[in-house]
Amino acid sequence: MKEDASKKPEVMKRQNTLLEKRYDLSNRPVNGVTMSGGKSVQEGVRVKLSEGIMWEKLAEMNPEDIREQGLFSKGFLPLPQAKHETGGQIFPSAQIEAIQEHEGRSLERFDVAFDLPEQFLPTFPPPIYLSSRPDLGDVSQGKVLKIKNYYDIMHGILTPVQMEGLRLLLTPFPQQQFNQTEDRKVKEPSLGVSCLDCHTNGHTNGAFHLNPDTRPQATRFRIDTVSLRGMFNQQIHGSKRSLRSVEDFTEFEQWTAYFDGDHVIAAKKGANLPDRSSQVALMAQMQNMLDFPPAPKLNLYGKLDPTKASEEELRGARAFLRQSPMWSLPYSTVLFE
């Protein structure tokens, strides 16, 4: 622990240097454009090109010349995890502080820290929209859902089955870097993490780790925690493509994201294997309630309403839907009906 903690500043300096070299990380909010929670959206191209190279010049070159001259922007290469050789979940400071304050449970690692500037992260806490109660809008009350407050916030809104699923999603269980064993990456013995520590309020807080199903370590790629909004209409979950339902995702997440896919280590550190017929079903049912923010220009069928859309938005819809096998249908049928 002492060795890891002493090297932490060096690790973060290396990562920040990499980020600054690849990207423009300045704070440039779009005027008048915000996320559903009110936070400003950032604007502009952020990938940096090689010195003296402009996008127009690259557009005139063929791929072979770009490759041979080494002009392909490093910003398009896979981004390493802040401590790639170790991996594991890394949480942003807002999530760490919220859980520490209300549960006394630390998500702060002594060997590495979060690396992205706050302006690029989602609204915190994220709003919560329920597919079963669109009339209520955001039901989060501006709070982070936690094991100590979920009932007060959701009582009378969720069904008993959904409420129990939410409780399970908020219950911390041992994880690769957050547990009771001596090779954990937190100072004090830890109860672990919960599903919604990463998927805050059923959305995302920007936490990242490494994909669990690729080896060797150097070839594993960094992945950000995805939003659970719209899980009810997802067909494939995860890069393994064997997870065909939210139930599959919920069950096997315990082996994969929680323990880097290593079932031996999971058994050592205290894996939680929820029962498929009861607990998994309840957790999945709650996840299926999480909806996207309201989109005023879409109709009840999720299609763009031409009476509300601008000409630019209509052109975007045409370009998007042109890739659809349904494009042979009349445009109005595909887009509006």
Backbone torsions as a table, in degrees:
resi	resn	phi	psi	omega
1	MET	NA	-43.4	179.9
2	LYS	-61.8	-41.1	179.9
3	GLU	-65.3	-46.5	179.0
4	ASP	-61.4	-44.1	-178.1
5	ALA	-65.2	-37.6	-179.7
6	SER	-68.7	-27.8	-178.8
7	LYS	-90.2	-7.5	-176.5
8	LYS	-57.4	-46.5	177.9
9	PRO	-58.3	-38.8	179.6
10	GLU	-66.4	-41.8	178.9
11	VAL	-60.8	-44.7	-177.4
12	MET	-73.2	-33.2	176.4
13	LYS	-63.5	-42.9	178.1
14	ARG	-61.3	-44.4	-178.8
15	GLN	-67.7	-42.5	180.0
16	ASN	-65.4	-35.9	176.1
17	THR	-63.4	-41.7	177.5
18	LEU	-61.7	-45.9	-179.4
19	LEU	-62.6	-45.2	-179.2
20	GLU	-64.4	-33.3	-179.6
21	LYS	-70.8	-34.4	-175.1
22	ARG	-90.1	-33.1	-167.4
23	TYR	-132.0	153.6	168.7
24	ASP	-87.8	109.1	-175.0
25	LEU	-101.9	17.3	-179.4
26	SER	-67.5	158.2	-179.2
27	ASN	-89.9	101.4	-178.0
28	ARG	-128.2	80.5	-179.1
29	PRO	-70.7	147.0	174.8
30	VAL	-75.8	130.7	-179.5
31	ASN	-66.9	118.2	174.8
32	GLY	81.7	4.6	179.4
33	VAL	-115.7	119.9	-177.4
34	THR	-131.0	163.6	170.3
35	MET	-72.9	171.2	-177.7
36	SER	-62.3	-25.1	178.7
37	GLY	-86.8	-1.2	175.4
38	GLY	102.9	-8.0	-179.3
39	LYS	-78.0	141.6	-177.9
40	SER	-67.1	145.6	175.4
41	VAL	-91.5	139.9	179.6
42	GLN	-81.0	153.2	-178.5
43	GLU	-125.5	166.1	171.9
44	GLY	93.0	156.8	174.6
45	VAL	-73.0	128.9	-174.8
46	ARG	-108.8	-11.1	178.4
47	VAL	-76.7	131.6	179.5
48	LYS	-92.6	142.1	176.4
49	LEU	-97.2	168.4	176.0
50	SER	-61.4	151.1	-177.5
51	GLU	-57.7	131.4	178.4
52	GLY	84.2	-0.7	-179.1
53	ILE	-103.8	135.4	176.4
54	MET	-113.5	157.6	178.9
55	TRP	-58.8	-37.4	-178.4
56	GLU	-62.2	-38.4	179.1
57	LYS	-67.1	-42.3	178.0
58	LEU	-61.3	-37.5	-178.2
59	ALA	-64.0	-25.0	-179.4
60	GLU	-87.5	-9.6	-176.5
61	MET	-96.4	155.2	174.8
62	ASN	-90.3	161.4	-175.4
63	PRO	-58.7	-36.4	-178.5
64	GLU	-62.2	-43.2	-179.7
65	ASP	-67.2	-39.0	178.4
66	ILE	-61.3	-43.1	-179.8
67	ARG	-67.7	-46.2	-176.8
68	GLU	-64.8	-33.6	-179.4
69	GLN	-89.1	-0.9	178.3
70	GLY	66.2	35.6	-175.7
71	LEU	-98.1	-1.9	178.4
72	PHE	-66.2	126.7	-174.7
73	SER	-62.3	131.3	177.5
74	LYS	-64.5	-19.3	179.3
75	GLY	-67.8	-14.8	177.8
76	PHE	-96.8	-2.4	176.2
77	LEU	-81.1	159.7	177.9
78	PRO	-55.7	137.8	179.7
79	LEU	-89.1	123.2	179.6
80	PRO	-66.2	149.9	168.7
81	GLN	-62.6	151.7	-175.0
82	ALA	-56.1	-31.6	172.8
83	LYS	-133.2	76.7	-167.8
84	HIS	-62.5	-34.1	-177.1
85	GLU	-66.9	-22.0	178.6
86	THR	-103.8	-41.1	179.9
87	GLY	73.2	-157.1	178.9
88	GLY	93.5	166.9	-176.9
89	GLN	-73.2	135.6	176.4
90	ILE	-129.1	123.6	-173.3
91	PHE	-101.7	147.8	173.7
92	PRO	-71.4	159.8	-173.6
93	SER	-62.4	-34.9	-178.5
94	ALA	-62.0	-41.3	178.7
95	GLN	-69.5	-41.3	178.4
96	ILE	-58.8	-46.2	-177.9
97	GLU	-66.5	-39.7	-178.2
98	ALA	-64.8	-44.1	-178.5
99	ILE	-72.6	-37.3	178.5
100	GLN	-63.8	-42.4	-177.6
101	GLU	-66.5	-42.4	-170.4
102	HIS	-98.7	-20.8	-178.2
103	GLU	-122.7	-10.1	-177.2
104	GLY	65.2	25.0	-178.2
105	ARG	-114.6	125.4	-173.6
106	SER	-93.6	130.2	173.4
107	LEU	-107.5	13.3	-177.2
108	GLU	-92.0	121.9	178.7
109	ARG	-85.4	145.6	179.6
110	PHE	-87.0	-6.5	-175.4
111	ASP	-106.6	-14.5	-174.8
112	VAL	-163.3	158.8	-179.4
113	ALA	-133.0	171.5	177.4
114	PHE	-66.4	147.7	-170.6
115	ASP	-118.8	-11.3	-176.2
116	LEU	-93.6	140.9	177.7
117	PRO	-61.1	147.8	-174.6
118	GLU	-59.5	-31.2	-175.8
119	GLN	-66.4	-15.5	-180.0
120	PHE	-95.8	1.5	-178.3
121	LEU	-94.0	160.7	177.6
122	PRO	-65.7	166.3	172.6
123	THR	-54.2	138.0	177.1
124	PHE	-129.8	126.8	-4.9
125	PRO	-73.0	148.5	179.2
126	PRO	-69.8	144.1	172.4
127	PRO	-63.2	157.4	178.7
128	ILE	-120.5	122.6	177.6
129	TYR	-117.8	132.9	-177.0
130	LEU	-110.1	131.2	179.5
131	SER	-64.7	-25.3	-179.7
132	SER	-82.6	-17.9	-178.2
133	ARG	-136.9	62.5	178.8
134	PRO	-63.3	-21.6	-178.6
135	ASP	-67.4	-20.3	-176.5
136	LEU	-89.7	-12.8	-176.9
137	GLY	64.2	-138.6	179.5
138	ASP	-73.0	121.6	-177.8
139	VAL	-105.4	10.5	-174.9
140	SER	-76.0	-17.7	-173.4
141	GLN	59.7	21.2	-179.7
142	GLY	71.8	20.7	-176.9
143	LYS	-117.1	159.8	171.4
144	VAL	-85.8	125.5	175.5
145	LEU	-64.1	129.9	179.8
146	LYS	-139.8	166.6	-178.5
147	ILE	-62.6	-23.6	-177.6
148	LYS	-90.7	-10.3	-176.4
149	ASN	-129.4	-5.8	-172.4
150	TYR	-60.7	-36.2	-176.2
151	TYR	-68.5	-44.4	179.6
152	ASP	-62.1	-36.7	-177.7
153	ILE	-74.8	-38.7	-170.3
154	MET	-104.8	-5.3	-180.0
155	HIS	-61.3	129.5	-179.2
156	GLY	88.8	-6.8	179.3
157	ILE	-108.2	-43.6	179.3
158	LEU	-95.7	157.3	172.6
159	THR	-76.9	163.9	177.4
160	PRO	-56.8	-38.0	178.9
161	VAL	-64.7	-46.2	178.7
162	GLN	-64.7	-37.8	179.9
163	MET	-62.9	-42.3	178.4
164	GLU	-67.2	-37.3	174.9
165	GLY	-61.5	-39.9	178.1
166	LEU	-65.5	-40.0	177.9
167	ARG	-58.7	-44.0	179.9
168	LEU	-65.6	-37.8	179.5
169	LEU	-68.2	-20.2	-179.0
170	LEU	-102.1	1.5	-179.4
171	THR	-88.3	122.4	-179.6
172	PRO	-73.7	138.8	175.1
173	PHE	-131.7	156.2	-178.7
174	PRO	-54.9	145.9	-180.0
175	GLN	-138.8	166.6	-173.1
176	GLN	-50.0	-46.8	-176.7
177	GLN	-101.4	-8.2	-175.4
178	PHE	-127.3	95.5	-175.2
179	ASN	-163.1	-166.9	-176.9
180	GLN	-94.2	-9.4	-172.2
181	THR	-80.9	169.8	-173.0
182	GLU	-75.6	-13.7	179.6
183	ASP	-102.0	20.5	174.2
184	ARG	-67.1	171.1	-179.5
185	LYS	-117.2	21.7	172.7
186	VAL	-122.5	151.5	-171.1
187	LYS	-61.8	-49.7	-177.4
188	GLU	-98.9	152.3	173.4
189	PRO	-52.4	137.6	-169.9
190	SER	-120.9	144.8	173.0
191	LEU	-69.8	-17.3	-179.5
192	GLY	111.7	-152.9	179.2
193	VAL	-128.1	161.5	175.3
194	SER	-108.9	164.7	177.6
195	CYS	-55.4	-43.6	-175.0
196	LEU	-86.9	5.3	165.5
197	ASP	-68.5	-36.5	178.5
198	CYS	-87.3	-47.7	179.8
199	HIS	-94.0	67.1	-174.9
200	THR	-55.4	127.9	-179.6
201	ASN	53.1	29.4	179.4
202	GLY	76.6	7.3	178.4
203	HIS	-114.1	-127.0	176.9
204	THR	-147.1	151.1	175.2
205	ASN	-112.6	4.5	-179.8
206	GLY	90.7	2.0	177.8
207	ALA	-56.8	149.1	-178.5
208	PHE	-139.3	160.4	175.1
209	HIS	-157.2	-161.3	178.7
210	LEU	-109.2	146.9	177.8
211	ASN	-62.3	140.2	-170.9
212	PRO	-85.4	-9.7	-166.7
213	ASP	-111.8	21.5	177.2
214	THR	-126.2	139.2	174.4
215	ARG	-139.7	152.2	3.4
216	PRO	-73.5	176.9	-172.4
217	GLN	-56.1	-40.5	-175.1
218	ALA	-63.3	-25.1	-177.6
219	THR	-92.1	-5.5	176.9
220	ARG	-69.8	146.5	-177.1
221	PHE	-110.1	152.0	179.2
222	ARG	-73.7	133.7	176.9
223	ILE	-129.3	137.9	174.0
224	ASP	-86.4	148.8	175.8
225	THR	-61.5	128.0	-178.0
226	VAL	-85.3	159.9	174.0
227	SER	-75.2	147.4	174.2
228	LEU	-93.4	0.8	178.3
229	ARG	-64.9	134.2	178.5
230	GLY	79.4	16.2	179.4
231	MET	-59.6	-25.0	-176.8
232	PHE	-64.8	-18.5	-179.6
233	ASN	-118.3	16.3	176.0
234	GLN	-82.3	145.6	-178.7
235	GLN	-106.7	-33.7	179.8
236	ILE	-130.0	135.9	-177.1
237	HIS	-121.1	115.1	175.6
238	GLY	91.7	164.8	-175.3
239	SER	-76.7	-13.7	-178.1
240	LYS	-76.9	-19.8	177.1
241	ARG	63.0	8.0	175.6
242	SER	-96.0	-6.9	-178.1
243	LEU	-96.7	99.3	-171.4
244	ARG	-99.9	2.0	-179.9
245	SER	-149.7	162.9	177.1
246	VAL	-66.1	-26.3	175.3
247	GLU	-65.2	-44.6	176.3
248	ASP	-59.3	-46.8	-178.9
249	PHE	-58.1	-46.2	-176.9
250	THR	-64.3	-42.6	-177.3
251	GLU	-69.7	-47.7	-172.6
252	PHE	-84.7	-10.8	174.3
253	GLU	-59.8	-28.7	-179.7
254	GLN	-64.6	-34.6	179.3
255	TRP	-85.1	-32.7	-169.5
256	THR	-91.2	-79.4	-176.5
257	ALA	-62.9	-35.8	-176.2
258	TYR	-70.0	-35.5	-173.6
259	PHE	-133.5	28.7	177.0
260	ASP	55.1	27.7	176.7
261	GLY	75.7	10.5	-176.9
262	ASP	-102.3	101.6	-175.4
263	HIS	-71.6	-22.7	177.9
264	VAL	-69.3	-48.2	177.0
265	ILE	-63.2	-37.4	179.3
266	ALA	-59.8	-42.8	179.0
267	ALA	-64.8	-36.5	179.7
268	LYS	-67.0	-42.3	-171.7
269	LYS	-90.5	-11.6	174.5
270	GLY	107.3	55.9	-179.0
271	ALA	-62.8	144.1	172.8
272	ASN	-103.2	119.0	-179.3
273	LEU	-113.1	93.1	-177.0
274	PRO	-64.0	145.6	-179.5
275	ASP	-69.9	129.5	-174.9
276	ARG	-64.2	-37.5	-173.1
277	SER	-80.5	-15.7	-178.0
278	SER	-127.5	-69.2	-174.3
279	GLN	-64.6	-46.5	-179.7
280	VAL	-59.8	-42.7	-179.5
281	ALA	-61.9	-38.5	-179.9
282	LEU	-70.6	-42.8	178.3
283	MET	-62.6	-41.8	179.7
284	ALA	-65.7	-38.7	-179.7
285	GLN	-63.9	-37.2	177.0
286	MET	-67.0	-44.1	179.6
287	GLN	-61.0	-33.5	179.7
288	ASN	-70.7	-9.1	177.5
289	MET	-86.5	-16.4	-173.3
290	LEU	-76.8	120.4	-172.2
291	ASP	-112.9	167.0	174.5
292	PHE	-73.4	159.3	172.6
293	PRO	-60.1	153.0	180.0
294	PRO	-61.0	140.9	178.4
295	ALA	-119.1	97.2	-171.8
296	PRO	-59.7	-22.0	-176.6
297	LYS	-94.0	3.2	175.4
298	LEU	-101.2	146.9	177.7
299	ASN	-87.3	-172.5	-176.2
300	LEU	-63.3	-19.9	-178.8
301	TYR	-97.0	8.3	179.5
302	GLY	77.1	15.5	180.0
303	LYS	-102.9	152.7	-179.5
304	LEU	-67.3	130.1	179.1
305	ASP	-86.3	113.2	-175.2
306	PRO	-64.5	-20.4	179.9
307	THR	-77.7	-13.6	-178.1
308	LYS	-113.4	-14.5	-173.1
309	ALA	-88.8	149.4	173.4
310	SER	-80.7	166.7	179.2
311	GLU	-63.4	-35.7	178.6
312	GLU	-64.6	-40.0	178.1
313	GLU	-67.4	-37.0	177.8
314	LEU	-65.4	-39.4	177.4
315	ARG	-64.7	-38.4	177.4
316	GLY	-63.2	-41.2	178.4
317	ALA	-64.0	-38.7	178.2
318	ARG	-63.3	-45.1	-179.9
319	ALA	-63.8	-39.0	-178.4
320	PHE	-68.6	-46.4	-174.7
321	LEU	-78.2	-13.4	178.8
322	ARG	-64.1	-21.9	178.8
323	GLN	-83.0	-5.9	-175.7
324	SER	-83.1	142.9	175.4
325	PRO	-63.6	-14.4	178.7
326	MET	-83.1	0.8	-174.4
327	TRP	-62.1	-21.9	179.3
328	SER	-66.9	-18.2	176.5
329	LEU	-73.1	160.7	175.6
330	PRO	-55.4	142.6	-175.8
331	TYR	-54.5	-43.8	-177.4
332	SER	-64.4	-32.2	179.2
333	THR	-67.6	-46.3	-177.9
334	VAL	-66.0	-44.1	-169.6
335	LEU	-84.2	-35.5	-167.6
336	PHE	-115.3	-20.3	-170.7
337	GLU	-93.0	NA	NA
